[in-house]
Amino acid sequence: MNRRNLLFSLGLLGAGTLSSRWGFSRLARSAAPDSPLSAEAQALVDKAWEGVDPARMVDCHVHLVGLGTDGTGCYVNPRTEQLLRHPITYFKFAIYRRAAGVEDSEHPDRQYRERLLSLIKTAPMRGRALVLAFDYVHDEAGKPRPELSEFHTPNDYVLKLAQDNPEHVLAGASIHPYRPDAVDELERVAALGARAVKWLPNAMGIHPGSSRCDAFYRKLVELKMPLLTHAGEEQAVEAEDAQALGNPLHLRRPLDAGVKVVVAHAASLGTSEDLDKPGGDHVDNFQLFMRMVGEERAKGLLHADFSAMTQANRCGVPLREMLTREDFHSRLIHGSDYPLPAINALIRTGKLEDLGYINADARRALNELDRHNPILFDFVLKRTLTVQQDGKTYRFPPSAFMLPEGLLRGV
């Protein structure tokens, strides 16, 4: 997740008319996955799949959100419906609602779910998606705090989606480690088929470097389950009072415990205190993450998902370095961060062309794919990106889009 907008969720169920009135349809779009592709767009799709085994292709960063209709147990903070008190949040949710294709005010959770499944299942998209739960904020005593939480997606909702769609969906659980039952819940969801655990420390109130997490880390190692965690500045959900929890260097603790750690977006936003030089200046989070990459403790354990790296606020130095650092390509994990790719304001193909990542012909075909299926668009865009440097052409290899063996539990 990222950019001061995520919570893409479904909020604003009453904002359907406002979306049109305020022009939100120009900021986000609901694509038509059954629309025919031109020969040029289809050729770009075919080229993108060259060398990528669909059986090993997993989008490891897909969000499932809801309001709790039809018994899903989901939750979105009521402030998303409070126009006068929280206008930014209110209108932000209208954009995410539009991006997710949610128009049904009576059954929004079902519509979001069915829309997501159609994007994953409809050709020429292939592979599977790791769909993520999201736990409540918990206080120091381990008590859930819904009023402080932006949203909540229960583990059981995600697990059922995976059980009902085994060829297309893998379940990613989310468990706050301060919960009194955290280890028990981890064992429970693992037995039911969960493949990974998702954290967003800044927004959930988790200190990854705290000893309070040690028992949870030990159980992750025992269960051979990775931790997919955000690091760096969080701009998607409310986290202003806890940005320090996103310091990438805090993740040394789970690495030292032997946990496989996947850092979302390669910690590519914001700055944090350099904990190796207490009292010193803040350092770019991406630099702190890349410092850890070279450490002995990280070998075989530290990965980065490069979801959202094509967004306007990340497509400079972080994206360029991800492309040119061939020594790091084996640690890259593909993720779309759906539904963010369906928001025009976040991914701008014109800017990517200006920066030299794509040419005009590719941009036209990509824009067509963007209108067709945002998840497919995200994949093909990343397979199309190139960087010319020192007489050499760099691109993401097919292996970056195929799941490393043993990374996810049981996959």
C-alpha positions in Angstrom: 0.0 0.0 0.0 1.1 3.5 -0.4 0.7 7.1 -1.4 -1.4 9.2 0.9 -4.5 7.4 -0.2 -4.6 3.8 0.3 -7.4 2.3 2.1 -8.6 2.0 -1.3 -11.2 0.1 0.5 -14.8 0.5 -0.3 -15.7 3.5 1.7 -18.0 6.1 0.4 -20.8 3.8 -0.6 -23.0 6.8 -0.8 -20.7 8.7 -3.0 -21.7 7.2 -6.4 -23.2 10.4 -7.7 -20.5 12.5 -6.1 -17.9 10.5 -7.9 -19.4 11.6 -11.2 -20.1 15.1 -10.1 -16.6 15.8 -8.9 -14.9 14.0 -11.8 -13.6 11.1 -9.9 -14.1 8.9 -13.0 -11.1 10.7 -14.4 -8.9 9.8 -11.4 -9.8 6.2 -11.3 -11.6 3.8 -13.6 -13.4 0.6 -13.5 -11.9 -1.5 -16.4 -13.8 -4.0 -18.6 -11.8 -7.2 -18.5 -13.9 -8.8 -21.2 -13.2 -6.1 -23.8 -11.2 -7.2 -26.8 -7.5 -6.2 -27.2 -5.9 -4.7 -30.2 -3.2 -6.6 -32.0 -0.6 -4.2 -30.6 -1.8 -4.7 -27.0 -2.0 -8.4 -27.4 1.5 -8.6 -28.8 2.8 -6.7 -25.7 1.0 -9.1 -23.4 2.4 -12.1 -25.3 5.9 -10.6 -25.0 5.4 -10.0 -21.3 4.6 -13.7 -20.7 7.8 -14.9 -22.5 9.9 -16.8 -20.0 7.3 -16.6 -17.2 5.8 -19.8 -16.0 2.1 -19.1 -15.1 2.2 -22.0 -12.6 4.9 -20.1 -10.6 3.5 -16.6 -11.2 2.0 -15.2 -8.0 0.9 -11.6 -7.4 1.9 -11.4 -3.7 0.3 -8.1 -2.8 -3.5 -8.0 -3.4 -6.0 -6.4 -1.0 -9.4 -7.6 0.0 -11.6 -5.0 1.7 -15.2 -4.7 2.7 -17.7 -3.0 5.0 -19.0 -6.2 6.7 -22.0 -6.8 4.5 -23.2 -10.3 3.8 -21.4 -11.5 6.9 -17.9 -11.0 5.8 -16.8 -9.5 9.1 -14.9 -6.7 7.4 -14.7 -3.2 8.8 -13.9 0.3 7.6 -13.6 3.3 10.0 -16.8 5.4 10.0 -14.9 8.5 9.3 -14.8 7.5 5.7 -18.5 8.5 5.5 -18.1 11.8 7.4 -17.8 14.4 4.7 -17.8 17.5 6.9 -15.4 16.2 9.6 -13.1 14.2 7.4 -13.4 15.5 3.8 -10.1 14.3 2.5 -10.7 10.8 3.8 -14.2 10.9 2.4 -13.3 11.9 -1.1 -10.2 9.6 -1.1 -12.5 6.7 -0.5 -14.7 7.7 -3.4 -11.7 7.3 -5.6 -10.8 3.9 -4.3 -14.4 2.8 -4.5 -14.4 3.8 -8.2 -11.1 2.0 -8.7 -12.4 -1.2 -7.2 -15.5 -1.1 -9.4 -17.9 -0.9 -6.4 -21.3 0.5 -7.2 -23.6 -1.7 -5.2 -24.5 0.0 -1.9 -26.3 -3.1 -0.6 -23.7 -5.7 -1.3 -20.4 -3.9 -1.7 -18.3 -6.7 -0.2 -19.6 -9.2 -2.7 -19.1 -6.8 -5.6 -15.5 -6.1 -4.6 -14.8 -9.8 -4.2 -16.4 -10.8 -7.5 -14.7 -7.9 -9.3 -11.3 -9.0 -8.0 -11.9 -12.6 -9.0 -12.9 -11.6 -12.5 -9.6 -9.7 -12.9 -7.6 -12.6 -11.7 -9.4 -15.3 -13.7 -10.1 -13.6 -17.0 -7.6 -14.3 -19.8 -5.0 -13.2 -20.8 -4.3 -12.9 -17.0 -2.7 -16.0 -15.6 -1.2 -17.2 -12.3 -2.4 -16.7 -8.8 -2.9 -13.9 -6.2 -1.9 -13.8 -2.6 -4.9 -12.0 -1.1 -4.2 -10.2 2.2 -6.1 -9.9 5.4 -5.5 -6.9 7.7 -5.7 -7.0 11.5 -7.0 -4.2 13.8 -4.7 -1.8 15.6 -4.0 -3.2 19.0 -2.7 -1.3 22.0 0.2 -2.2 24.3 -2.0 -4.5 26.3 -3.0 -6.4 23.1 -6.5 -5.0 23.0 -8.1 -4.4 19.6 -8.8 -0.7 18.9 -11.2 -0.4 16.0 -11.7 3.3 16.5 -8.0 3.7 15.7 -8.0 1.3 12.8 -8.6 2.4 9.2 -9.9 -1.0 8.2 -10.0 -4.6 9.1 -10.2 -7.7 6.9 -10.6 -11.0 8.9 -8.4 -13.9 8.3 -11.4 -16.2 7.9 -12.8 -14.1 5.1 -9.5 -14.4 3.1 -9.1 -18.1 4.0 -12.6 -18.9 2.6 -11.9 -17.0 -0.6 -8.7 -19.1 -1.1 -10.6 -22.3 -0.2 -13.3 -21.5 -2.7 -10.9 -20.6 -5.5 -7.8 -22.8 -5.0 -6.5 -22.4 -8.5 -6.4 -18.7 -8.4 -6.2 -17.5 -4.7 -3.7 -18.0 -1.9 -4.5 -16.7 1.6 -2.3 -14.1 3.4 -3.2 -13.8 7.1 -2.7 -10.8 9.3 -2.1 -11.1 13.0 -1.0 -8.4 15.4 1.9 -9.9 17.5 0.7 -8.1 20.7 -2.5 -10.1 20.8 -2.6 -12.5 23.7 -3.6 -15.2 21.2 -1.2 -14.2 18.5 0.8 -17.5 18.4 -2.3 -19.6 18.7 -4.0 -17.7 15.9 -0.9 -18.1 13.7 -1.0 -21.9 14.3 -4.7 -21.9 13.5 -4.5 -20.0 10.2 -1.5 -22.0 9.1 -3.5 -25.2 9.6 -6.3 -23.7 7.5 -4.0 -22.9 4.6 -2.5 -19.4 5.2 0.7 -18.9 3.3 2.1 -15.7 4.8 1.5 -13.0 7.4 0.9 -9.3 6.5 1.9 -6.4 8.7 1.8 -2.6 8.3 3.6 -1.6 11.4 3.1 2.2 11.1 -0.7 1.8 10.8 -1.1 -1.2 13.1 1.0 0.0 16.0 3.7 -2.8 15.8 7.3 -2.3 16.7 9.1 -5.0 14.6 12.3 -4.6 16.7 10.6 -5.3 20.0 11.2 -8.4 22.0 7.4 -8.6 22.3 7.5 -10.1 18.8 10.1 -12.8 19.5 7.6 -15.6 20.3 5.7 -14.8 17.1 8.9 -14.8 15.1 9.9 -18.2 16.5 6.5 -19.6 15.4 6.9 -18.1 11.9 10.2 -19.9 11.5 8.7 -23.2 12.8 5.8 -22.9 10.4 8.0 -21.9 7.5 5.8 -18.8 6.9 7.2 -15.5 5.7 6.4 -12.0 7.0 5.2 -9.6 4.3 5.7 -6.2 6.0 5.6 -2.6 5.0 8.6 -0.5 5.8 9.4 3.2 5.2 6.9 6.0 5.4 3.2 5.0 5.2 1.1 7.4 3.1 -1.9 5.2 2.6 -3.5 4.9 6.1 -3.3 7.1 9.1 0.1 6.6 10.7 1.4 10.1 11.4 2.1 9.3 15.1 3.9 6.1 14.4 6.1 6.6 11.3 9.2 5.6 13.3 7.8 2.0 13.4 8.4 1.8 9.7 12.2 2.1 10.0 13.6 -0.7 7.9 16.4 -1.4 10.4 13.8 -2.7 12.9 13.5 -5.7 10.6 16.9 -6.9 11.6 15.2 -8.6 14.6 13.1 -11.0 12.6 16.0 -11.6 10.3 18.2 -12.5 13.2 15.4 -14.9 14.3 15.5 -16.6 10.9 12.3 -15.2 9.6 11.9 -14.8 5.8 11.0 -11.1 5.4 9.5 -9.6 2.3 9.6 -5.8 2.5 6.8 -4.1 0.6 7.8 -1.5 -2.0 11.5 -1.9 -0.9 10.9 0.7 1.8 11.0 3.3 -1.0 9.4 6.3 0.7 10.4 8.7 3.5 13.3 8.9 5.9 14.1 7.3 9.3 16.7 7.6 12.0 19.9 5.8 11.2 19.9 3.4 14.2 23.6 2.6 13.4 24.4 6.2 14.3 22.1 7.1 17.2 21.4 10.8 17.3 22.5 11.3 13.7 20.6 12.6 10.8 17.6 10.8 9.2 18.5 8.7 6.2 16.4 7.8 3.2 14.5 4.6 4.0 15.4 3.0 0.7 19.1 3.5 1.5 18.6 1.9 4.9 16.8 -1.1 3.2 19.6 -1.5 0.7 22.1 -1.4 3.5 20.4 -4.4 5.0 20.5 -6.2 1.7 24.2 -6.5 2.0 24.3 -7.8 5.5 25.1 -11.4 6.4 21.9 -11.8 8.4 19.9 -11.0 5.2 21.2 -13.8 3.0 18.5 -16.2 2.0 15.9 -14.3 4.1 15.4 -10.7 2.9 13.3 -10.0 -0.1 11.5 -7.0 -1.6 8.1 -6.9 -3.3 8.3 -4.2 -6.0 4.6 -3.4 -6.0 3.9 0.3 -6.4 7.4 1.0 -7.7 5.9 2.4 -10.9 3.9 5.0 -9.1 4.7 8.6 -9.6 6.3 9.0 -6.1 8.6 6.0 -6.4 9.5 5.8 -10.1 12.7 7.8 -9.8 15.8 6.5 -8.0 14.1 3.5 -6.3 12.7 2.0 -9.5 15.8 2.8 -11.5 18.0 1.1 -8.9 15.7 -1.9 -8.7 16.1 -2.3 -12.5 19.9 -1.9 -12.7 20.8 -3.8 -9.5 21.0 -7.2 -11.2 22.6 -8.7 -8.1 19.3 -8.0 -6.3 16.9 -9.4 -9.0 16.8 -12.8 -7.4 15.3 -11.3 -4.2 12.4 -9.4 -6.0 8.8 -10.5 -5.5 6.1 -9.5 -7.8 3.0 -7.6 -6.4 0.4 -5.3 -7.9 -1.0 -3.7 -4.7 -4.4 -3.9 -6.2 -6.6 -1.8 -6.4 -4.0 0.9 -6.7 -3.0 0.2 -10.3 -6.6 1.3 -11.2 -6.0 4.9 -10.0 -4.8 7.2 -12.8 -3.3 9.8 -10.4 -0.8 7.2 -9.0 0.6 5.5 -12.1 1.2 7.9 -15.0 2.5 6.3 -18.2 3.3 9.7 -19.6 5.8 10.3 -16.8 7.3 6.8 -17.3 7.8 7.6 -21.0 9.4 11.0 -20.1 11.8 9.2 -17.8 12.7 6.7 -20.6 11.2 3.6 -19.0 8.8 3.0 -22.0 8.5 4.3 -25.5 5.4 5.9 -27.2 4.3 2.7 -28.8 4.4 0.7 -25.6 2.6 3.5 -23.8 -0.4 3.4 -26.2 -0.7 -0.4 -25.8 -0.3 -0.1 -22.0 -3.0 2.5 -21.8 -5.3 0.1 -23.6 -4.4 -2.6 -21.1 -5.0 -0.2 -18.3 -8.6 0.2 -19.5 -8.9 -3.6 -19.8 -7.6 -5.0 -16.6 -5.5 -3.1 -14.0 -3.8 -6.2 -12.6 -2.7 -7.3 -16.1 -1.7 -3.8 -16.9 0.6 -3.7 -13.8 2.3 -7.0 -14.8 2.8 -6.1 -18.4 4.1 -2.6 -17.5 6.8 -4.0 -15.2 7.8 -6.5 -17.9 8.0 -3.7 -20.4 10.2 -1.3 -18.4 13.8 -0.8 -19.4 16.7 1.4 -18.4 19.6 2.3 -20.7 22.8 2.8 -18.7 26.4 2.7 -19.7 25.5 1.1 -23.1 23.5 -1.7 -21.5 19.7 -2.3 -21.4 18.3 -3.3 -18.0 14.9 -4.9 -17.3 13.2 -7.0 -14.7 13.9 -10.7 -15.6 11.2 -13.3 -15.9 12.4 -14.8 -12.6 11.2 -11.7 -10.7 7.6 -12.7 -11.6 7.9 -16.3 -10.5 7.6 -17.2 -6.8 10.9 -18.5 -5.3 10.5 -22.1 -4.2 9.8 -22.3 -0.5 9.1 -18.6 0.1 5.4 -19.0 0.8 4.3 -21.8 3.2 3.3 -24.9 1.3 3.8 -23.4 -2.2 
